[in-house]
Amino acid sequence: MRKAALAIILLALLSSCSFRDSDGETHEKGVYPDLVLTNAEYTLGQSGERPIHLTCSMLALFSADSLAQIDDLSFISYDENGETAVEGRADRALVDTDTKRMELEGDVVIHAASGDMMITSDALVFDSENDEITADGNVSVSSEDGSFRGTGFRGDLREEAYAFATIDEGVFTL
């Protein structure tokens, strides 16, 4: 009985979230993905939803945090008629697999079929569940209505409503 109790105490001590190195400094343990895939295809969504199909060079899944880290990705989603609704690409992404919110970075391009809109930025957030795009930095947008460049972009792809905090340059076509 004492050996079992000692084993439980020892196990609890060894499974703590930090450790001490030989100099006596305390360090946190690393967080590692549950699964790492290379040259992967991944579908983000549930049955009955409009899923997003991702293709990437690397995908790391962290299931406990409902996160995926993705490198060199392209993605596409379809509307209810099977036509392309939104497609895009980025160098990196952090994806919340529960909310389908994608934080995209590095040479980001999103093409929304409605209004033939092309959005480019160094970084933006695409909330695919609500079809909303936000970006604090520089963004360029071109569509059948014109082209604009500015900062503080907010866009609703469903309502086709878009705004910039500041516009640096723009041309509106009638």
Phi, psi and omega in degrees: 000317179296323179295321179294317179296318178297320178296320179294317179296316179298317178298318179296320180291322182284340183260020178290172186270004178215168178215163178251136177272185185294341178270001179086003179280142179267135180229146175280150176286153179286158175255125183242147179291154176285329185208135175236127180239143174245150183046059189253157168240133186220134177253122182256109180153172181246165175300135181089350177261172173268097185286163173250130179259121182251141170235133186209164177277331179208137178225124177243121182260132175243086189295325181296330180259359183055045181233152172226131172259130188228138176245144174050069186247154166229152182214160180208144172226155185242152176277183183295344178266002180084008177271152178299125177262308181218138173219156182189182179205160177198162177285322182215156175209149168241118187243128171276111186287345176277311184268349182062031177270126183245122172266109186256141181220150172077104177051056183276131175225128175233131177244117177259125183297322179293122182076006182046054185265132176243124181241127178234145182195167173279334180200139175201168178245128177245110176271094187289338178290325181253000182055047179240143180235134176227144177208130179275327184276203181290135180221140172244135180230130173230142180209184178293346180267350180145194178220144184218151175225131181188198180231164178066051183278139172226130180219139176245106184291330180290314182273351185054046178245128186223146180210150173243146171290316175223140176250123179272328183201145179192151177225124179254127183253129177265000000 
